[in-house]
Amino acid sequence: MLKQLALAAAMAVATVTTAMADQVKLGLQPWLGYGPLWVAEKKGFFTKHGVDVELTNFNWDQDMLAALASGNLDVIAGATNGVITSYNKGVDQKGFMIMDLAFEADAIIAGKDINSIKDLKGKKIAFETGSTSDLLLNYALRANGMTIDDIEHVPMGASEAGLALVAGRVDVAVSYEPYISAALGRSDKNKVLYTAAEKPGLISDLLTAKSDWIVNNPEAVKGLILAWNDAVNFIRENPEEGQGMIAKAVGSKMDYFRPAWKGVRLYNIDEMVDFYNGGFQETVTEIGQILMEAKPDEITKVPSADDILMLDVLLSLENQG
């Protein structure tokens, strides 16, 4: 009997080992919208769907993209505008899952003496080049008849920009949560001037990889999508536990996290497909046009949604959300 139990246990271990794909090295940043990835890790959803994932945090978009290009990462979580930029540069980066949309969770924050976007003329503004903050600022300026040439850019990561504003080293900061709430919590002299809610869909994120990796690893892609789906549904059903995991992962106090969380919308599988079939192409076109106007030497083409997405696996999983 003991031999039979031992054999059964060995066969079970062998089955799990066989089902698990090679380790997927996944890069991400401490952004609330990527929260389900940490939840999937903590709750065992990656393992449940046969994918071994190693999560690695980055502070700068460019470092994460460089790691993907060099093969040090297999997959990265990235903003749609970044994938459009990669497309224009001939960089092989394709999305295979739509993760989230940001509304109030991406914002321009400023001192009390700055009351409108037009007041930004000539001001020192901290933001990261090529990031969602770059896109949001360009959109806000464009909507008010201005361009990036009207301001003084101070290159800075999202985690540093808000602190620079609090310290008085810049007049304005463009960042995302939880850094916005953290900065506002440190000083009552600053306020939110403008958010991504002014243009729903402007800020969105994709799980991305090189196209050949997506083609050659369909089971890993499937496992990542299903694990994300489970995590999103878990967070909705268990908000205190799920949000607590994400707050810890991004290093945010719950006092800052709770209001910040309201500015993010996460997508499960069915919602991703609905957005892809609905407003995603319009979003891609809008972002592409903004980037072309802001960086005409760098961005020369507005891609279609299918130019930057490879969704065969996702679409096959519809109705599992």
C-alpha positions, -999 to +999 in steps of 0.1 A: +000+000+000+028+024+009+045+016-024+013+024-043+009+057-024+045+066-032+041+058-068+009+078-070+026+108-054+056+105-078+032+104-108+014+135-095+046+154-092+057+143-126+024+154-141+027+189-126+063+192-137+054+181-172+025+206-173+046+235-162+063+255-190+097+269-188+099+298-164+085+330-178+104+361-167+080+389-165+089+426-159+065+452-145+064+484-126+047+493-092+016+505-109-019+496-095-032+484-128-006+456-128-019+444-094-035+412-105-001+399-115+010+400-078-023+385-067-019+357-092+016+350-078+005+351-042-027+330-047-011+304-069-030+312-100+000+310-122+008+275-109-029+265-113-027+272-150+007+255-156+029+285-159+060+293-138+064+331-135+091+352-120+081+388-115+107+415-116+101+452-107+115+481-127+112+519-122+118+530-158+100+519-190+132+521-210+151+496-187+122+471-189+120+474-227+158+469-230+156+438-209+129+424-232+149+432-263+180+415-249+161+384-239+166+389-201+128+391-199+102+371-218+071+393-211+066+429-199+036+449-188+036+480-209+014+510-218-003+511-252+015+542-262+048+525-256+039+496-279+029+521-306+063+538-302+080+504-305+060+497-336+073+529-352+109+521-342+107+487-357+110+471-323+093+437-320+069+441-291+033+429-294+005+428-269-014+396-262-037+408-235-054+441-225-049+446-188-064+479-176-075+514-182-065+544-160-087+573-152-079+594-122-050+572-114-028+590-140-026+627-133-009+661-136-004+676-101+006+712-094+009+739-068-021+759-058-010+789-079-014+768-111-051+765-119-053+755-155-033+737-183-027+771-198-009+781-166+017+755-174+034+777-200+071+781-191+068+759-160+092+732-149+074+699-153+088+665-141+078+634-161+094+604-178+099+606-216+079+580-235+058+570-206+020+574-200+028+606-181+044+619-213+013+610-233-011+625-208+008+658-207+009+660-245-028+653-247-036+680-221-014+706-239-028+697-273-064+700-260-055+735-248-038+747-280-003+742-266+027+719-273+055+704-253+077+733-265+056+756-242+070+739-210+104+731-195+108+693-193+126+679-163+133+642-170+122+621-140+106+587-132+071+585-119+083+575-084+105+607-082+083+633-099+058+638-071+085+641-045+103+667-066+071+688-066+068+685-029+104+696-025+098+726-047+123+715-073+097+716-101+064+734-106+044+704-118+047+667-118+030+641-140+028+606-124+005+577-116-008+561-084+002+554-058+028+581-062+001+608-068-016+602-035+017+598-017+029+632-030-004+649-021-003+633+013+030+649+020+019+685+013-014+704+012+001+730-011-004+708-042-035+695-060-046+674-089-048+696-120-058+671-147-064+634-150-067+607-177-104+607-170-106+637-193-100+612-222-112+577-212-091+550-229-061+573-233-041+554-207-042+516-211-019+487-206-010+455-224+008+424-215+035+422-242+063+400-256+082+395-288+060+381-315+080+349-319+078+342-282+040+346-284+038+322-314+062+297-298+046+297-263+008+295-267+004+275-235+024+300-215+003+328-230-029+309-222-017+303-186-008+340-181-042+352-194-062+327-173-042+335-142-048+372-147-085+365-152-087+345-119-068+373-101-092+400-114-122+380-104-106+372-070-100+410-063-136+417-071-149+390-049-124+396-021-116+434-023-100+438+011-076+409+007-069+416-030-063+453-025-041+447+005-018+424-016-015+450-043-009+479-018+019+459-002+034+451-036+035+487-048+046+500-014+015+521-007-002+529+026-039+519+025-049+555+032-033+564-001-042+532-019-080+532-014-087+565-032-061+557-058-077+524-066-109+540-077-091+555-107-082+521-123-104+497-142-091+461-145-103+438-173-112+401-172-112+381-204-147+389-216-141+426-209-108+426-229-126+411-259-154+436-256-129+465-255-110+451-284-141+448-305-154+482-292-133+513-286-097+500-287-090+509-323-103+544-317-080+546-287-050+534-307-057+560-334-061+588-309-028+579-291-010+575-324-021+609-336-011+626-304+024+609-306+028+620-342+021+656-334+043+656-303+072+636-319+070+638-357+106+627-362+100+595-341+064+586-347+055+585-384+027+559-386-005+553-367-009+515-364-041+495-364-050+475-333-040+443-351-006+458-359+003+459-321-018+430-308-017+392-313-049+380-296-055+346-311-051+329-277-072+355-259-100+354-284-101+316-280-107+320-243-137+343-246-166+335-222-142+323-196-142+357-179 
